[in-house]
Amino acid sequence: MKRIFFTFCLITTLFSCKEETETPKVIYEGGQAKAETKVKDTSSIKVADLPILMEGTKYLIHPVGDVRVYETNGKVYGSSKTNQVSYAISNYNRFEITGFFDNLNFQHIDSTIVSPLSDKKIQIQTATFLNTIASKTKKQIMVYSLVDSDTNKDGKVDQNDIKSLYISSISGQNFTKLSEEFQELIDWNIIEAQNRLYFRCIEDINKNGAFDKNDKVHYHYVNLLAEDWKVEVYTPN
């Protein structure tokens, strides 16, 4: 009897894990993808990291996000569980900021004015300063991988939704989306000899809500020195 009960629990657990890992990134209504960006969490507490100054620039960058609370099983002062609070929003490695944060605030080093990158609900995962392009052309540019829509309709804008590619000037101005709606960013790189940003995205052409080998990969590039950052399509295969 115990063995039967254990087997049933194991099957239930495995089924639950499989169900969780296969959660689609896109939920379709009537055959069309739909995303809601009006997501509000009134229980969150926003804080900012200490400012970051990218080498060779004149703008302070303030990563903004939620205070994180981690529950532990440690026993302190008679309590069986304790909470540890983290005020760290992001990680910084010279020319790149990484993490899961809600926004970036930009401030010129000679000004007290602070301007947000976006007024929408987003989750930024990487923010990269193109230092080699800046040293070569004097044009200072930031590139972002982020989530801008609740594409799986779970009430949150997070890493379980579609990731997009954005670009802006070092001041946070001209914040522009490069990837197409409902296409998942795969990767991107810079070809300095051409002053171009190349990137790949995948489209869910069979509309199963997931991105897999049966879907279509799209190839794009952008001339970084152009004023309007127009996205061009190319076919390498």
N, C-alpha and C positions, 0 to 999 in steps of 0.2 A: 504493500500500500504506500509506503514511504517512497519507494522507487518510482511508482506511478505519479505521485504528487510532485516529486522532484523533476521528472521528465516533463510534466505539464508546465511547471514554472519556467523551466529552461526554454521550452518552445515559445512560451508567452514572451519571455525576455528577449529572445532572438528576434521574434516577430516585431516587437516594439522597437528594437534597435534598427532593424531593416527599414521599418516604416519611417523612422526619424531621419535616417541618412538619405532617404529617397525623396525628401520633401522638395517639391518643385520650386524653382526660382521665379516662375511666372504662373499666375492664375489667370485663366482666360474666361471671359464672360461672353456668351453668344459667339464664340469663335474669334473674339478680338481680345488682345491684351489690354489691360487697364491698370493704371497705377494711381494710387492716392498718396499725396504728399502732405496732407494736413494731419499730421500725427503729433499729438501733444502729450507729454508725460509731466503732469503737475507735481509728481512726487520727487523728481530729480533735483539735485543741487548742482548748479553750474559753478565751476571754478576754472581758472586759467593757469597754465604753466608760466614760469618765469620767461621773459621775452628772449627771443632768438634773433641774432643778427647774422645773416649769411655774409660770408667774407666778400668784400668788395661792393656791398650794397649799403643803402642808407635807410632801410626800413626794418623796424622791429616787427617780429612776428610773434603773436600771442596765441598759442593753441588753447582752445576752449572745449571743455567737455564736462562729463558728470563725475562727481565723487563716486568712487567704487568702494563697496562694502563687501568684504570677504568673510564668510562664516567659517569658523574653525571649531574643532572638537576639543580644544584644550580646556582644562579646568582651572579657572582663575577666581579666587575669592569665593569659592563655593558654587560658582556657576558652572554648569556642564558644557556650555558653549560660549564663545566670545566672538566679537566682531572686530576685524581689522579694517581700518579705513585707509585707502590709498588716494592721495591727492595728485599723483602723477598722471598726466593726461596723454603724454606722448613720449617718444624717444627721438633723440637728435643725434645724427651722425654727419657732421660737417655740412654737407649740402643736401641732406634729406631728413625730413621729419616723418616718422612712422607711428602707427597706432590705430586707435579707433576713436576719433574725436569729432565733435559736432561742428566746429567752425575754426577759422583763423581770423584773428583781428590784426590789421596792419596799421603801423604808426611810423611816420617819418621821424627820424632821430632829432629833428629840430622843431617838432610839433607836439602838441598835447592831444591832437585829434586822433581818435582810434576808429577805423572803419572796418566793418566785417566783410569777409570774402563773399558771403551769400546771406540773403534774408530768408532762404528756404530751409526746410528740414533736410539735412544731409548727414552722411557719415564719411569723413575723410579717412583714407587708409594710408596714403603716401602723398607727400608734397615735396617735390624735387626742384631745386634750383639748377638751371642749366648753366653751370659755371664755365664750361668750355666754350659755349656759344657766346657768353657774355665777354669772356676775355678776348675772343676773336672779333666779335662784331659790335661790342659795347651795348648790345640789346639784352636786357635782363628779363628773363622769363621764368615762370614757375609752371610745372606740370603736375597734375593731380590725378590719382586714381581714387574714385569715391562712389558712394551709393547716393542717388538722388531721388529714388522713388520706392515705395512699398510695393514692389512688383509681385511678391508672393502673398500679399494681403493678410499678413498676420498682425497688423497693427503697429509694426515697428519698421524703421529704416535702418537696416544693419547689414552685416556681411552675408546674410542669407538671401539678399536681394541682388539684382543685377548690378555689376560694377561698370562704371563709365569712365571715360577719359575727358579731362578738362584742361584748360590752359589759361594763364593770365599773365599780366605784367608783374614785376616784382612788388608793385604797390597794391596788388590785389584787384586792380582795375582791369576792365575788358575780360572779365571772367566768362569763358566761352566753352561750350560743350563741343567736343570733336567727334565722339562716337555717336552712332545712330541710336534712336530710341529702341529699347528692347533688344539690343545687341550687347552681349557680354564681352568686356575687354579681356583679351588673352594676354597680350604683352605689348611693349613699345620700346623703341630705341632711337638714338640720334645718330645721323650720318653727318659728321661735321663738314666733310668736303662739299656737301650739297646744301648745308644749313637746313636740313629737313628732319622732321620727326616722323618716323614710320610706326604704324601700329596695326594690330590684327584684332578683329572681333568675330564672334560666332553668333549666328542667327538660328533661332529655334524654328526651322522651316517645317518640321513635322508637327509643331504645336503640341508637344507632349509636356511642356512646362519645364523641361530639363535640357541641358546642353550636352550633347554626346556626339559620337562619331558619325551619326546619320545627318547631322546638321551642316550648315554651310559656313565656311570661313571667308570673311571679307578682308581685303587688304587696302590700306589707305596711307597717304602721306600728306604732310602740311609743310609749306614753305614758311619757316619761322621768321624770315625777314619781311614777309608780306604784312600789310597793315590789317587785312581782314581775316587772316588765318583760314583761308578757304581749304576745305578738305578735298583732296583728289583721290580717285579710285585707280588702282592699278592691278594687273593680273600677272603674278609671277609664275603661274603653273598652267 
